[in-house]
Amino acid sequence: MRWEILLQRQTKNRLNSEITQRKLRTLAGLAEQNPTLGFEGSVSKMREPQRGVDAESSEEVYIYKSRIVVTNAQASDPATADASFRRHVLESIQKQAAVDGWTIRADGIVATHQISGVTGSEVDIPLTALMDEGIARPAFNLPELHDDANRRFFAGVYEREPHIRMIHDAMRAYVRSGGEQRSHVLLEGKPACAKTILFERFKKFYEQDAPDGIERVAFIDGPTMSKAGLENWLLELAVANKLPEVICIEEIEKQHMDNLLTLLSVMGSGYIMKTNARIGRMKQLAKCVIWATCNDKQLLKDFRDGALWSRFTHKLHCRRPSRELMTRIIRDKVANTNGDPRWAEAAIEFAYDGMTAAVGQPMLDPRAILGLLDGAERLLDGSYQADYLATFSIGCVEEEGINRLMAS
């Protein structure tokens, strides 16, 4: 059994042929990591580069091509050998090739096998199970947003029906166009407006029938990821054809936004590009949609004259709940936790009327209002409210007002 993996690399400057050939031999050697499987790897001599023009920068570049050949003389069943090759060899080579700056061409995997009883003859056989191994990504079958889906996946997300419909419409356009129409979505508004929860519910909704190991919506922990880390992560997934359809970044403005500059090309042209002195310029198709949450939109607008801000097609504002809606939310919370309905009424009254009397304004943070339910039965005799005010950071408010309320 024999497989050919066709590699390509694009650089601004010529490569050192001796060093590059040595790295390619190491790459081919990954086929032999598990000797018991019987795979052997070799690499063709690197040819002289072609001259070309980079599609993005219009600069002249060198285009290098090489070929890794993997054989397995022990293979008797083509289908079994094919599956073993993909599982134990191809994935390792793909990952290291991306790190070294090489891409596997779209037509770059050719498998052949000896026909039984016909010496010296070879025929092409299809790699039929590429989808199962994550090399060919399964199609994204977008679920229908009907009443049952709303009840199952978006229950408890209040006053976000227009947001849900617009986000889903954008994803319908993405799927319908084969990824050509990518409308990136920003949810902006003060904290505790259900922005992250909404995206998390969409992840569950879109992945309800996804094959094992397939992620449709991936969340990025932005503050812990460097610019190079994000580039490498996206590039590795794109090369392996495992890039999720949606990348979600929480609180996009609360990190070093220079680390997100690689998203400019992803959101604009649909490519992930990486450039450094070692690999030159590398470019890979990455037609994914970017979602993000933002608590302070002005920071995002100010970053590089709105470079990232302008890439978001839909900037959807999320308002904090009104008193009427907050009353409904907190009543539902008490009901779902088998609490006393009177706790909800006492919490609402204190959050809006009690705090206004004490500090001149109501409690507006929904999380803080829900936190009042910790007081449970103590809310009914006022002891919890007294403790809350005793520990409240009075700072710029009149202590007399708090004392008056506590005395009453």
C-alpha positions in Angstrom: 0.0 0.0 0.0 1.3 3.4 -0.9 0.3 7.0 -0.1 1.6 10.3 -1.5 1.3 13.6 0.4 1.9 16.6 -1.7 3.2 19.7 0.2 3.6 23.3 -0.7 5.2 26.3 1.0 5.3 30.0 0.1 8.0 32.3 1.3 9.3 35.8 0.5 12.9 34.6 0.6 14.7 31.5 -0.6 15.0 28.6 1.8 18.2 26.9 2.9 17.8 23.7 0.9 20.0 21.5 3.2 18.1 22.6 6.4 14.7 22.4 4.7 15.4 18.9 3.3 16.5 17.7 6.7 13.2 19.0 8.2 11.2 17.3 5.5 13.0 14.0 6.3 12.0 14.4 9.9 8.5 15.1 8.8 8.4 11.9 6.7 9.9 10.0 9.7 6.7 10.6 11.6 5.2 7.7 9.7 7.5 5.4 11.5 6.7 6.5 15.1 5.0 3.2 15.8 7.1 0.5 14.1 4.6 -2.3 14.8 2.2 -0.7 12.3 4.6 -1.2 9.4 4.6 2.3 7.9 7.7 3.7 6.3 8.2 7.3 5.1 10.4 9.0 2.6 10.6 12.4 1.0 11.4 13.5 -2.5 14.3 15.8 -3.1 13.0 19.4 -2.9 12.8 21.0 -6.3 13.8 24.5 -7.2 11.1 26.9 -6.2 8.7 28.5 -8.7 8.2 32.3 -8.7 4.7 33.5 -8.0 2.7 36.5 -6.7 1.0 36.5 -3.3 -2.7 37.0 -3.7 -3.1 39.3 -0.7 0.0 41.5 -0.9 0.7 41.2 -4.7 4.4 40.7 -3.7 6.6 38.2 -5.5 7.1 35.0 -3.6 8.9 31.6 -3.9 6.7 28.6 -4.1 8.3 25.3 -2.9 6.8 21.9 -3.5 7.7 18.5 -2.0 6.2 15.0 -1.8 6.2 12.6 1.1 5.7 8.9 0.3 4.3 6.6 2.9 4.4 2.8 2.3 3.2 -0.2 4.2 4.3 -3.6 2.9 2.4 -5.5 5.6 -1.0 -4.1 4.5 -3.4 -6.8 3.1 -6.7 -5.0 3.4 -6.8 -1.6 1.7 -9.6 -0.2 3.8 -8.1 -1.2 7.1 -4.6 0.1 6.0 -6.2 3.4 4.8 -7.9 4.0 8.1 -4.7 3.2 10.0 -2.7 5.6 7.8 -5.1 8.5 8.4 -5.4 7.8 12.2 -1.7 7.2 13.0 0.3 8.9 10.2 -1.5 11.6 8.3 -2.8 13.6 11.4 0.8 13.7 12.8 2.3 14.9 9.5 -0.4 17.5 9.0 0.1 19.0 12.4 3.9 19.2 12.1 3.8 20.4 8.5 1.6 23.4 9.6 4.1 24.2 12.3 7.0 24.1 9.8 5.1 26.3 7.3 3.9 23.7 4.8 0.4 23.1 3.6 -1.1 20.0 2.2 -2.6 20.8 -1.2 -6.3 20.3 -1.7 -5.5 17.5 -4.1 -2.5 16.4 -2.2 -3.4 13.0 -0.8 -3.2 10.1 -3.3 -3.6 6.5 -2.2 -2.7 3.4 -4.4 -2.6 -0.3 -3.7 -1.4 -3.4 -5.5 -4.2 -5.3 -7.2 -4.2 -8.8 -6.0 -2.7 -11.2 -8.5 -1.5 -8.5 -10.9 2.1 -7.9 -10.2 3.3 -4.3 -10.7 -0.1 -2.8 -11.4 -1.4 0.1 -9.3 -4.8 1.8 -9.3 -6.2 4.8 -7.5 -8.5 4.1 -4.6 -10.7 6.8 -2.9 -10.1 7.8 0.7 -13.7 7.1 1.6 -13.5 7.6 5.3 -11.8 11.0 5.4 -14.9 12.5 7.1 -14.7 10.0 9.9 -11.1 11.0 10.6 -11.7 14.7 10.6 -9.9 15.4 7.3 -13.0 16.1 5.4 -15.3 18.1 7.6 -19.0 16.9 7.8 -21.5 19.4 6.4 -23.1 21.7 8.8 -26.8 20.9 8.8 -28.3 24.0 10.4 -31.3 23.1 12.7 -34.6 24.8 12.2 -35.5 27.6 14.7 -39.1 26.7 15.6 -41.1 27.0 18.8 -39.9 23.7 20.2 -36.2 24.7 19.6 -36.9 28.0 21.4 -38.4 26.1 24.4 -35.6 23.5 24.5 -32.5 25.7 24.0 -33.4 29.3 24.8 -35.8 29.0 27.8 -34.9 31.5 30.5 -33.2 33.9 28.1 -35.5 36.9 28.4 -36.3 39.6 25.7 -33.7 38.2 23.3 -36.1 36.9 20.6 -35.0 39.5 18.0 -31.3 38.8 18.7 -31.9 35.0 18.4 -33.7 35.4 15.0 -31.0 37.7 13.6 -28.1 35.5 14.6 -29.8 32.5 13.2 -30.6 34.3 9.9 -27.0 35.2 9.6 -26.0 31.6 10.0 -28.6 30.5 7.5 -27.0 32.8 5.0 -23.6 31.4 5.8 -24.7 27.8 5.3 -26.7 28.6 2.2 -23.7 30.4 0.5 -21.2 27.7 1.4 -19.4 30.1 3.8 -19.1 32.9 1.3 -21.5 35.2 3.1 -20.1 35.6 6.6 -22.0 38.1 8.8 -20.0 38.5 12.1 -22.0 39.3 15.2 -21.1 41.5 18.2 -23.4 41.5 21.3 -22.7 44.7 23.1 -24.1 46.1 26.4 -23.4 46.3 30.1 -22.5 43.2 32.1 -25.2 40.7 33.1 -27.3 41.2 29.9 -27.2 37.5 28.9 -24.7 38.0 26.1 -22.5 35.0 26.9 -25.5 32.9 27.9 -27.1 33.6 24.5 -24.0 32.4 22.6 -23.7 29.3 24.9 -27.3 28.4 24.1 -26.6 28.7 20.4 -23.6 26.3 20.8 -25.9 23.7 22.3 -28.5 24.3 19.6 -26.1 24.0 16.7 -24.2 21.0 18.1 -27.3 18.9 19.2 -26.8 16.5 16.3 -23.1 17.0 15.5 -20.9 13.9 15.1 -18.7 13.1 18.0 -15.7 15.4 18.2 -17.2 18.0 15.8 -17.4 21.5 17.3 -19.6 24.0 15.5 -19.0 26.9 18.0 -15.7 27.3 19.8 -15.2 29.7 22.6 -11.8 31.5 22.9 -10.2 32.4 26.3 -8.8 35.6 24.8 -6.9 37.0 27.8 -4.8 33.8 28.1 -4.0 33.6 24.3 -1.1 35.4 22.7 -1.2 36.7 19.1 1.1 33.8 18.0 -1.0 31.3 20.0 -4.2 32.4 18.3 -2.6 32.3 14.8 -1.1 28.8 15.4 -4.4 27.5 16.9 -6.5 28.8 14.0 -3.9 27.7 11.4 -3.6 24.2 12.8 -7.4 23.7 12.8 -7.7 25.2 9.3 -5.0 22.9 7.8 -6.6 19.9 9.4 -10.0 20.9 8.2 -11.3 21.0 11.8 -12.0 24.8 12.1 -15.4 25.3 13.7 -18.0 27.3 11.8 -18.1 29.9 14.6 -15.3 31.3 16.8 -16.7 33.1 19.9 -14.6 35.6 21.8 -15.9 36.7 25.2 -15.4 40.3 26.4 -13.3 41.1 23.3 -12.3 44.6 24.6 -10.8 43.2 27.9 -7.6 41.9 26.4 -4.6 43.1 24.5 -6.5 43.6 21.2 -3.3 43.5 19.2 -3.4 39.8 19.8 -6.6 39.7 17.8 -5.2 41.4 14.6 -5.1 38.0 12.9 -8.9 38.1 12.9 -8.9 41.1 10.5 -8.0 38.8 7.6 -10.2 36.0 8.8 -13.2 38.3 9.1 -12.5 40.1 5.9 -11.1 37.8 3.2 -11.7 34.4 5.0 -8.0 33.5 5.2 -5.7 32.9 8.1 -2.3 34.3 7.4 1.0 33.9 9.4 4.2 35.7 8.6 7.6 35.4 10.2 11.2 35.2 9.3 11.3 31.4 9.7 8.3 30.4 7.5 7.9 33.5 5.4 4.2 34.0 4.6 1.7 31.2 5.1 -2.0 31.4 4.1 -4.9 29.0 4.7 -8.6 29.2 3.9 -10.6 29.9 7.1 -14.2 30.8 6.3 -15.6 30.9 9.8 -17.9 33.4 11.4 -16.7 35.5 14.4 -19.0 36.1 17.4 -18.0 38.3 20.3 -19.4 39.9 23.4 -18.4 43.5 24.5 -19.2 45.4 27.7 -17.5 48.7 26.5 -18.1 49.3 22.8 -16.1 52.6 22.9 -12.9 50.7 23.6 -13.5 48.5 20.6 -14.3 51.5 18.5 -11.1 53.3 19.5 -8.9 50.3 18.8 -7.0 51.0 15.5 -9.7 53.5 14.3 -12.4 50.8 14.6 -10.5 48.2 12.6 -12.2 45.3 14.5 -15.4 47.1 15.2 -16.1 47.7 11.6 -15.6 44.0 10.7 -18.7 43.1 12.7 -21.7 43.0 10.3 -24.3 43.0 13.1 -23.8 45.0 16.3 -26.7 44.0 18.5 -27.3 46.0 21.7 -28.4 44.1 24.8 -30.3 46.1 27.4 -30.5 45.4 31.1 -33.9 44.2 32.3 -36.5 46.7 33.4 -38.0 46.4 36.8 -41.0 44.5 35.3 -38.8 42.0 33.6 -36.5 41.6 36.6 -39.5 40.8 38.7 -40.4 38.1 36.3 -36.9 36.7 36.2 -36.5 36.6 40.0 -39.9 35.0 40.4 -39.0 32.3 37.9 -35.7 31.8 39.8 -37.5 31.3 43.1 -40.0 28.9 41.5 -37.3 26.8 39.8 -35.4 26.4 43.1 -38.5 25.6 45.3 -38.2 28.9 47.2 -40.8 31.0 48.9 -42.5 33.4 46.5 -42.3 36.1 49.2 -38.5 36.1 48.8 -38.8 37.4 45.3 -41.1 40.2 46.3 -38.8 41.3 49.2 -35.7 41.2 47.0 -37.3 43.3 44.3 -38.7 45.8 46.7 -35.3 46.2 48.4 -33.3 46.4 45.1 -35.4 49.2 43.6 -37.1 51.0 46.5 -34.8 50.3 49.5 -31.6 51.0 47.6 -33.0 54.2 46.1 -33.9 55.4 49.6 -30.5 54.5 50.9 -28.1 55.6 48.1 -30.2 57.6 45.7 -30.4 55.0 43.0 -31.8 51.4 42.5 -29.7 48.3 42.2 -29.3 47.8 38.5 -27.0 44.8 38.1 -29.2 41.7 37.5 -26.6 39.5 39.1 -26.6 41.5 42.3 -30.4 41.4 42.4 -30.5 37.7 42.0 -27.8 37.4 44.6 -30.2 38.9 47.2 -32.0 35.6 47.1 -29.2 34.2 49.2 -31.0 35.9 52.1 -33.9 33.5 51.8 -36.2 33.7 54.8 -34.1 36.5 56.3 -35.4 38.7 53.6 -38.8 38.5 55.2 -37.7 40.1 58.5 -35.3 42.6 57.0 -32.2 41.2 58.7 -30.6 40.3 55.4 -31.2 43.8 54.0 -29.6 45.3 57.1 -26.5 43.1 56.7 -26.3 44.1 53.0 -26.3 47.8 53.8 -23.9 47.4 56.7 -21.4 45.9 54.3 -22.2 48.1 51.3 -19.4 50.2 49.9 -20.8 53.6 50.7 -17.9 55.5 49.1 -19.5 58.6 47.6 -23.0 58.1 49.1 -24.3 59.6 52.3 -23.9 57.3 55.3 -26.8 59.0 56.9 -29.2 57.6 54.3 -28.1 54.1 54.9 -28.4 54.6 58.7 -31.9 56.0 58.3 -33.0 53.0 56.2 -31.4 50.5 58.7 -33.1 52.3 61.6 -36.5 52.0 59.8 
